[in-house]
Amino acid sequence: MDRLQAMIVFVRVLEAGSFSGAARVLGVGQPAVSKTVAQLEQRLNVKLLLRSTHGLTPTEAGLRFYERARLAIQEADEAELAARGAGGGLSGRLRISAAPTFARLHVIPHLPQFLEAHPGLDVDVVLDDRMIDLIAEGIDISLRLGKLADTGAVARKLASSRCSVLATAEYLTQKGRPQVPADLADHETIVYTQLDNVWKFRREGTEVSVMIHGRARFSAAEGIRAAVLADMGLTIASDWMFAPELANNRVLRLLESWSLPDTDLWAVFPTGRLATAKARLFAKFVESVMKESH
């Protein structure tokens, strides 16, 4: 039995909470995962997991082994990284999660460059606007936008984007252009349900809050984009969300003398786990891409 591989399997089982979850993360069959854990327990001559109809529970020995094993895996990653120099020759699987719209516009177009630099590396990209459980899904790094709900998260800010009130030129031709925040009450507003429906504007030390009651509400950013581009109304969004349309003036910024809070891009790593060398390198890659293109 490959000792390091057995450690990786066991760590993934514990973090996923099931053999099937670990199998999905590792890209292998569930029987192979179960067999590896059973062989590991036989070799160590100790029970690592208690199996029941309610799931898997680590024994005291299993918890001790988990803590040592994940550190050993991290050390092995670091050793390979140091030997290969500057992250060259990374291999294995990297699981990334990101918001679909942001990933489609700013990450996926650059993935060929990252993969070309690391031909031994495979990537799984999980696209979801919602906050997902990184450990349960076996995610190595999550790219998240805005404020972090989990203040205890292991995270690093990669970039920031200006936020503005945005609308298409066609919509403004039909409905007119708001001159002050209060004018937004006379416009169709497109609401992103995962954000606060109070828009706070600042100018020269003055803050104005506007309560938004949009008729069109969307739970995903891609819906916001589609609605704005269909000339349905105006919205508040980061420049990232409408980068192509801002560049060709199809979408315009409004109330530019007023400022809104910036949107931050974060690299978030699973709490309780050391960030892998692959995840840290990908975070640096995304950071460099955002600096170069914006």
QUICOR-V980133 format. One record per residue. N is the residue number from 0. RES is the residue in one letter. OMEGA is omega in whole degrees, -180 to 180 (none if undefined). BURIAL is + if it has 16 or more other ideal C-beta (glycine too) atoms within 10 Angstrom, else -. Layout:
N & RES & OMEGA & BURIAL
N & RES & OMEGA & BURIAL
This chain:
0 & M & 175 & -
1 & D & -173 & -
2 & R & -179 & -
3 & L & 179 & -
4 & Q & 178 & -
5 & A & 177 & +
6 & M & -180 & +
7 & I & 180 & +
8 & V & -178 & +
9 & F & 179 & +
10 & V & 180 & +
11 & R & 177 & +
12 & V & -177 & +
13 & L & -178 & +
14 & E & 178 & +
15 & A & 179 & +
16 & G & -180 & -
17 & S & 176 & -
18 & F & -178 & +
19 & S & 178 & -
20 & G & 178 & +
21 & A & 179 & +
22 & A & 179 & +
23 & R & -180 & +
24 & V & -176 & +
25 & L & -180 & +
26 & G & 179 & -
27 & V & 179 & -
28 & G & 179 & -
29 & Q & 179 & -
30 & P & 180 & -
31 & A & 179 & -
32 & V & 180 & +
33 & S & -179 & +
34 & K & -180 & -
35 & T & 180 & +
36 & V & 179 & +
37 & A & 178 & -
38 & Q & 179 & -
39 & L & 178 & +
40 & E & 179 & +
41 & Q & -178 & -
42 & R & -180 & -
43 & L & -178 & -
44 & N & 179 & -
45 & V & 178 & -
46 & K & -179 & -
47 & L & -177 & +
48 & L & 172 & +
49 & L & -177 & -
50 & R & 177 & -
51 & S & 179 & -
52 & T & -180 & -
53 & H & 179 & -
54 & G & -178 & -
55 & L & 177 & +
56 & T & 179 & -
57 & P & 173 & +
58 & T & 176 & -
59 & E & 177 & -
60 & A & 179 & -
61 & G & 178 & +
62 & L & 178 & -
63 & R & -180 & -
64 & F & 180 & +
65 & Y & -178 & +
66 & E & 180 & -
67 & R & -176 & -
68 & A & -178 & +
69 & R & 175 & +
70 & L & 178 & -
71 & A & 179 & -
72 & I & 178 & +
73 & Q & 180 & -
74 & E & 179 & -
75 & A & 177 & -
76 & D & -179 & +
77 & E & 180 & -
78 & A & 179 & -
79 & E & -179 & -
80 & L & -180 & +
81 & A & -178 & -
82 & A & -178 & -
83 & R & 175 & -
84 & G & 173 & -
85 & A & 175 & -
86 & G & -179 & +
87 & G & 175 & -
88 & G & 176 & -
89 & L & -179 & +
90 & S & 180 & -
91 & G & -175 & -
92 & R & 177 & -
93 & L & 179 & +
94 & R & -175 & +
95 & I & 170 & +
96 & S & -178 & +
97 & A & 174 & +
98 & A & -174 & +
99 & P & -177 & +
100 & T & 179 & +
101 & F & -179 & +
102 & A & -178 & +
103 & R & -176 & -
104 & L & -167 & +
105 & H & -178 & +
106 & V & -175 & +
107 & I & 179 & -
108 & P & -178 & -
109 & H & -179 & +
110 & L & 179 & +
111 & P & 179 & -
112 & Q & -180 & -
113 & F & -179 & +
114 & L & 178 & -
115 & E & 179 & -
116 & A & -177 & -
117 & H & -175 & +
118 & P & 178 & -
119 & G & -175 & -
120 & L & 172 & +
121 & D & 178 & -
122 & V & 169 & -
123 & D & -179 & +
124 & V & 179 & -
125 & V & -177 & +
126 & L & -178 & +
127 & D & 177 & -
128 & D & -177 & +
129 & R & 174 & -
130 & M & -180 & -
131 & I & 179 & -
132 & D & -174 & -
133 & L & -178 & +
134 & I & -179 & +
135 & A & -179 & -
136 & E & 179 & +
137 & G & -178 & +
138 & I & 177 & +
139 & D & -179 & +
140 & I & 178 & +
141 & S & 175 & +
142 & L & -175 & +
143 & R & -178 & +
144 & L & 175 & +
145 & G & 180 & +
146 & K & 178 & -
147 & L & -180 & -
148 & A & -178 & -
149 & D & -177 & -
150 & T & 179 & -
151 & G & -178 & -
152 & A & 174 & +
153 & V & -171 & -
154 & A & 175 & +
155 & R & 180 & -
156 & K & -177 & -
157 & L & -176 & +
158 & A & 176 & +
159 & S & 180 & -
160 & S & 174 & +
161 & R & 173 & -
162 & C & -178 & +
163 & S & 166 & +
164 & V & -173 & +
165 & L & 175 & +
166 & A & 178 & +
167 & T & 176 & +
168 & A & -180 & -
169 & E & 178 & -
170 & Y & -178 & +
171 & L & 176 & +
172 & T & -178 & -
173 & Q & -169 & -
174 & K & -177 & -
175 & G & -175 & -
176 & R & 176 & -
177 & P & -179 & +
178 & Q & 178 & -
179 & V & -179 & -
180 & P & -178 & +
181 & A & -180 & -
182 & D & -179 & -
183 & L & 179 & +
184 & A & -179 & -
185 & D & -177 & -
186 & H & 171 & +
187 & E & 179 & +
188 & T & -179 & +
189 & I & -169 & +
190 & V & 174 & +
191 & Y & -170 & +
192 & T & 180 & -
193 & Q & 177 & -
194 & L & 177 & +
195 & D & 179 & -
196 & N & 172 & -
197 & V & 179 & -
198 & W & -176 & +
199 & K & -179 & -
200 & F & 177 & +
201 & R & 173 & -
202 & R & 177 & -
203 & E & 177 & -
204 & G & 179 & -
205 & T & 177 & -
206 & E & 178 & -
207 & V & 178 & -
208 & S & 180 & -
209 & V & 177 & +
210 & M & -176 & -
211 & I & 177 & +
212 & H & -178 & -
213 & G & 177 & +
214 & R & 180 & -
215 & A & -177 & +
216 & R & -176 & +
217 & F & -180 & +
218 & S & -179 & -
219 & A & -177 & +
220 & A & -180 & +
221 & E & 175 & +
222 & G & 177 & +
223 & I & 179 & +
224 & R & -177 & +
225 & A & -179 & -
226 & A & 178 & +
227 & V & -178 & +
228 & L & 174 & -
229 & A & 177 & -
230 & D & -179 & +
231 & M & -177 & +
232 & G & 180 & +
233 & L & -179 & +
234 & T & 172 & +
235 & I & -177 & +
236 & A & 175 & +
237 & S & 175 & +
238 & D & -179 & +
239 & W & -173 & +
240 & M & -178 & +
241 & F & -176 & +
242 & A & -179 & -
243 & P & -176 & -
244 & E & 174 & +
245 & L & -179 & +
246 & A & -179 & -
247 & N & 175 & -
248 & N & 172 & -
249 & R & 175 & -
250 & V & -176 & +
251 & L & 174 & +
252 & R & -180 & -
253 & L & 177 & +
254 & L & -173 & +
255 & E & 177 & -
256 & S & 176 & -
257 & W & 180 & +
258 & S & 176 & -
259 & L & 179 & +
260 & P & 177 & -
261 & D & 172 & -
262 & T & -180 & +
263 & D & 173 & +
264 & L & -177 & +
265 & W & 165 & +
266 & A & -177 & +
267 & V & -179 & +
268 & F & -177 & +
269 & P & 178 & +
270 & T & 179 & -
271 & G & 177 & -
272 & R & 174 & +
273 & L & 178 & +
274 & A & -180 & +
275 & T & 178 & +
276 & A & 180 & +
277 & K & -179 & +
278 & A & -180 & +
279 & R & 180 & +
280 & L & 179 & +
281 & F & 177 & +
282 & A & 178 & +
283 & K & 179 & -
284 & F & 180 & +
285 & V & 179 & +
286 & E & 180 & +
287 & S & 178 & -
288 & V & -179 & +
289 & M & 179 & +
290 & K & -178 & -
291 & E & -173 & -
292 & S & -179 & -
293 & H & none & -
